[in-house]
């Protein structure tokens, strides 16, 4: 009997979480007519004023700090944090290029999860959110990364970035 009670409780919690996530994602993040950009670290107005060069520098700095914590992060520098990625627009890429990007980004984001509350991790994610449109293309991986931190304000910020279907 206790087994069915636990399943019912889990199902209720999952349904409740799903509806909360949908409400958070539906909240408007900016006033109309203003220049905006998705952001984990900045409010909508600040994010809209930051150019890609600045956000890349921030993300590369975060990656460099992460490499100091775990040298395994270094392998993500070229595919995700190089200057060449500034000109990359996912909407214009082939399905194969996007599939490879998805695989690399998912691997990075899941590896980042234990470090999510550290500032270097957040700086690295800021670049990925802006340049690779993480909330649009890799929302599931991003949610997996931050789910252990569901009681934090950063979790709410991430959920607002994800485009839920």
N, C-alpha and C positions, 0 to 999 in steps of 0.2 A: 504494500500500500504506500509506503514512504517513497518508493521509486516513482510512482505516478505523480505524487505530489511535487517531487523535485523537478520532474519534466515539465509539469504545468507551471511551476514557479520560473524555471529557466525560459520557457516560451513566453511568459508574461513579461519577463525582464527584457528579452530580445525585442518583443513588439514595442515595449515602452521606449527602449533605446532607439529603435528605428524611427519612431514618430518624433522623438526629441531631435534626432539628427536632421530629419526633414525640416522641422521648424527652424532650427538654427541656420541651415543652408538657405532657407527662403528669405531670411532677413536681409533687407537691403544694406549694402556695405558702403554706399556713397550717395551723395545728393546728385541729382541729374545735372548735366552741364559742366561738371567738374572732371578734370583729368584724373583718372584713377588707375590703379594697378593692383593685382592680387599681392598680398603680403602677409607674412607670418609675424614680422617684427615691427612693422610700421603701420600707423593709421592710414586710411585711404588717401588722404591728402599728401602726406609725406611720401608715400610709395609712388604716387603719380608724378611727383617732382624728381624722383631719382632716375638717372639714366642707366642704361645697361652696363656701361663701363664701371660705374660706382657699385652696382649690385654684384657684378662679376668679381670686383676686387674684394668686396665683403665676403662673398662665397668662397673665393680662393683662400682668403685669410682663414676662414673657418676650417676649410679642408686641411690647410697646413697645420693648424692646431690639432686637428683630429689625427693626422699622421704622427704627430708627437706622442699621442696616446696609444695609437695602434698603427704601426707601419703598413698594415694591410690596406688602409684607406688610400695609399699612394697610387694604386692601380686605377683609381677613378679620376685622376687628374686630367689625363688626356681626353677621355671620351666625354667628360661632363663639365670640367672646369677650365679648359683651355680657351685661349682668346678666339680660336676658330668657332667655338660654340656661340659666340655673340651674334653671328649672322645666321644661325640655324633657326628656321621656322618649321615647327613640326607639321603644321598644316600643309606645307609645300613638299614634304618628304614622301618618298615611296613607302609602300607598306612594309617592305623589307627593312628599310632604315628605321622606321618607327618601331618595328618589332624588336630590332636590336637595341634601340634606345630604351624601350620598355623593360627589356631583360636587364640591362645595365642599371637603370634607375631603380628597379625593384630590388635588385641585389644590394645596391648602395643603401637604399632607405631601410631595408630590413636589418642590415648590418649596423645602421645608425641608431636603431631603436634603443639599445641599452644606454646610449649617450644623449638621448633626446633632450633631457633637461639642461644639458651643458650649452653654454653660449656658442661654442664653435659649431655644434651640430645645428643649431638654429640658424646661424649665419650661412652654413652650407645649404640648408633647406631653402633659405630665402632666395638664393640664386636659382635653385631647381624650380621653385614655385613660379618665379618670374619668367625664366627663359624656356623651361620645358613644359610649362603649364601643367604642373603636377596634379592640381585639383581636378583638371579636366581629363587628362589622359591616364593618370596613375593614382586615382583616388583610393582604390582598394588597398594598394600597397602602402600609401600614406596613412590610411586609417589603421592598418595592421601595425605600423610603426608606433603610432601614438596611443593605441588602445590601452596599454598598461598604465597610461597617465590620464585616464578618463576623469579623474577628480581635479585636474589642474585647469587653470585659465587658458593655458596654451592648447590644450585639447580642444576647447571651444573654438579658438582661433583657427585651428586646423580644419575642424568640421565646417566652418564657414567658408573655407577655401574649396572644399570638395563639392563637385557637382553631382548630386545624388540623382539616380534615375528612379 
